[in-house]
Amino acid sequence: MSGLQAYVQQRLASGERQILLMTHLVVGYPSLDANRTMLKIMATNDVDLVELQMPFSEPVADGPIFVRANQEALAAGLRVDDYFEFFSEAGELCSFPRLFMGYYNTAFRLGHQTFCTRLAKAGAAGYILPDLPWEEYGDLGVTSERHQLESILLMTPTNTAERLQGLGARARGFVYAVARKGVTGEVTEFEADLYEFLDRCRGATDLPLALGFGLRDGEDLRKLHGRVEIGIVGSALLSAWEEGGERAYGALIESLATAR
């Protein structure tokens, strides 16, 4: 059993929550100081996992709010070295697992060995590369295992049964189930199609399922009790910060944490 899989199961076995909460922030937006405050709020509310996004010029899986955040972080001067430095610092601000989230360009430009070495040194539990099909991993999978990093694979509603089985066979840690077609940020409807998709994912893997894309509030998490092990909230948190600053952000984190 992998480290992340064991972590998820242990957290749920405690009986203190029925679902784990994974949050997301774009490193460098609106500033590194704001990111530090966000992480401190997460730590205060005992968030379970966090994705730290490396800004990229063409974030193809992200909706408008994250596209803008990526662009502004880069325009402000955030670079790869700054990202890894902050990733390491984040370990001093929170104790829960941290995951690199970004696009394959970063791993490609650094080289797989350097990418994994730097992530491991910074304290990463793993990474999410939404634009890299597993068939194109090359030696990245072996290199990741050597550095005890878990590559989180995505299952989507458009995947065939055969594709889901292939992903399930190669997945480690947990599986990121994408709630709907499209990009992040749009509202997800909790209807029969979503639940049927989750059943298909469940049939393809024994790993914990994490659902992302469009989760907005505590009520969304409650609807997922007993259906997935992890709920992922990103765009809604960034919107809360932009609309109401630290107070609104903290209130949303607290409501999400309570809904577990």
C-alpha angles and dihedrals in degrees: 000000000000125000096251093044090052091046093053093047093047092050092051094043090061088074092225094112139018096211134021124237121228117187134193138213135177107234110237097020124140082350140311089255089055089049089054091053091048091053092048090053090049091051092049089055095044096241110192104221139355137205114216108201122215105217115244132184095234109034096176097181094051130092126226098283093054094040089057092045091052092049095048093047090053092044089053089057105261108161137179095268090050090051095053091044090053092044089057092046090051088067088066091052099047136021100206123098117285123209129197109234118188146097130297093251089080094054092042095051094045094041122242095268095051092042093054094040092053093046092049092047090051091053102253120165091203145307144255119219104177095183097053117088112213090240088067098048093102108177094344093098094053092043090050093052091050088057093042092245121144120219110216112215126206128231116197136192090250094058116112120232089256091051092050091052090051092050091046092053092054101037122111132192099002138333123251107222111200106220098215147349117286132037137315123286103043118115115264118221115221098221139134093279092059094048091047089052091051089051089054091050091048090053091055100050144025091209123105115274123229117195121208142163115078106010106145114171149356093286090060090054092050090054088058097054108126093010104075135010098224134035117202121210122182121131094044091056094050090047090052091053093048093047101040110006125220094340095055092042092052092048092053093047090050093050091048092049092050091051093061 
